[in-house]
């Protein structure tokens, strides 16, 4: 019979403690190793792949310091042509929208009787003039006949509506056969080359407003055109209620593009200078501090602090912090940082950046106008209770103008004075 000796309780405890100790030492050693590795490689960063960015070289452009205003175009000379006698229209010699010279006949009124009177007066004056030369008639009688001739000629002239100055004929209010009376509006005439542009500015600009300062004007009617001119006069008085001063500019208008009454945006060129410019999207702002990312020749990113000045659409003047020709990042700033390597995928010219900014601005303006139209449009059916049946709810109801009062032929012009120094 074989005898098996079982370990004692003491031996089991020793073995268990040994195993626990070994496990504890293993755990402590592993934790210590991990901690050691973390401390040793705490500043280690794995290499980052080069980010793709778009850059624009800094360029010197002309920055213009402007004063903005809104003005209204006005004819250099403007007149309303009316009749001074009662007579019918016999002929129309100039069409609406036509350019006519000073003294050109526009409307003829019936004048058969006056022509006959003038012919008889001319014959009578000729007869008495010859008799006076032969001492067969008194000089007084000749002078009377001469006066009668002048009166007859004046009566005939009243039946001709003529242009008081060279200009463009407006819409005519009479036709052949119409009876006109004194005061009847026949048509208008405007001299529009050059053309006036009137606008107001706050009194704080009085010290900088000077005669012959250059201005640039734009209008929604011709969004792609800019009209240049000069300040002609600054009013001698400031409006005590608005604290604004009226300014008048003169603009060349050889093509008659600008019409009297046209609303225009005015930009007065206060100062202009050459300065360094960058796209506005290149600027990163943190409080009052403005910075940009510059890519050097080694394709490394350098962070620079800049000072800015004037703004143009899409561009910002840089007064310090950059030099001409440096490549600033305009797209991809969030994917890189100072000291990082980058990959330049596109280089945009400054003009392309400006055009994109203007295009985006026009799109936003269009969207804003559309949103405003939607907000102001009446809800469907909201006016159903007040809109008569069969009536277009969108139609604009206007009070018809009374027919022009028929006036008698003769030329009476209510005329605005031309700007001094401007040749009509």
Secondary structure, DSSP 8 states (H G I E B T S, - for coil): --------HHHHHHHHHHHHHHHHHHHHHHHHHHHHHHHHTTT-------EEEEEEE-EEEEEEEEEEEEEEEEEEEEEEEE-SS-EEEEEE-S-TT-EE-TT-EEEEE--HHHHHHHHHHHHHHHHHHHHHHTTSS-HHHHHHHHHHHHHHHHHHHTTEEE-SSSEEE------TT-EE-TT-EEEEEEEEEEEEEEEEEEGGGTTT--TT-EEEEEETTEEEEEEEEEEEEEEEEEETTTTEEEEEEEE--TT--S-TT-EEEEEEEEEEEEEEEEEGGG-EEETTEEEEEEE-TTSBEEEEEEEEEEEETTEEEEEES--TT-EEEEE-GGG--TT-BEEEEEE--HHHHHHHHHHHHHHHHHHHHHHHHHHHS--TTTTTTTS-TT--TT--------------SS-EEEE----TT---
